[in-house]
Amino acid sequence: MKPKNIFHNIPQDFDKELFELLLEQGSLTIERIVSKGHQSPDSGWYDQEQNEWVMVIKGKAILTFDDESSIQLETGDFINIPCHKKHRVTWTDPDNETIWLAVHY
């Protein structure tokens, strides 16, 4: 076993949000997401089959839900999003990376 670091291998410039699968075990997945001014696609809402626990490891973001409520997340903040709770990322810091840790279960 060799340790990895959540802050390594982040490119300086990237057009699309980066998704990296860190672990997949049965119905559990853990991924790193890196955003920099990115938002969810205009095509719709995330409507996931699994619950999602998400934490902002670094940066800032705003999540908006289909009931029109929004929450701002900053470094260290986390939230548990129940399955089928429609949501989208409406803002991430355009000047600095926002690094997310997402656990789908």
N, C-alpha and C positions, 0 to 999 in steps of 0.2 A: 504494500500500500504506500502511496505517495500523496502527501497533502497537496491541495490546490488552493488558490487564493481567489476570492470573489472579485477582487479589484484588478486582477491581471488580465492581459490580452483584450483590453478595450481599445478599439481603434480611435484615432484622433478625429476622423471624419467618417460619418456613416449616414446614408440617405434614409434608411428605414430603421425602425426600432429593432434592436437585436434580441433574439430569444435563444437561450442556450439551455438545453436539457442537462441538468446536473445529476439527477437520479430518477430512475423509474423502477418501481418495485410493486408489482400487482397493480392495484388501482391508485397507488400513491405516485405522484410525480412532483419533483422539485425543479424549478427553473430559475435562471437568472435572466432578468430583462433589463436592458439598458436603453434609456430614452434621453433625448436631448432636443427639446422643443417638439417632440412627437405627440400625436393624439391618436385616439382610436380612428379607424377608417370611417368615413362618412356613410358607409353602406349600412350601418346599423349598430346594434347593441351586442355586447357579449352576453350570451344566454347559455351558460355552461351546464353540462350534465352533472358535474361534481362541485362540491364546496371548494372555495378558494380562500386560503389564508395568505395574505400578502403584506409584506413589510417593505418600507422604504429604508434601504440600508444607507443611502446617500442621496441628497437632493430634495426636491419638492415636486408635488403633483396634485392635481385635483381630479377626483372621481365624481362622476355624476350618475345618478340612478334614474330609472324610468319614471319614478314618482316626482321627478324634477328636483330632488334634494341633492346637494353636493357636499363633499367633505374635502378639506385640504389635508394632505399628508406631508409631513416633513421627516427629516432624518430620525429614525427610531420609531416612528409611528407604524402601527399595524392594524389590520382590520380583517375580520372573517366575513366573507361574502357567501351567503347560502346559495346552493345550486338554484338555478333559474331566476336569481335576482338579477335582472337586466341592469347592466352598467357599462360605462365607457370612460376612458381617460380623456378628459376635455382640456387638460393643460399639463405640460411638464416644462421645467425651467429651460429656456432656450440657450442659456449661456453656460450651463454646467450639466454634467451627466446626472441623471436620476437612475440609481441602481436599485432594482426591486428584487426581492426574494419571494417567489410565489410557490405555494404548496397546494397542490390539487389533491383532494382526497374524497 
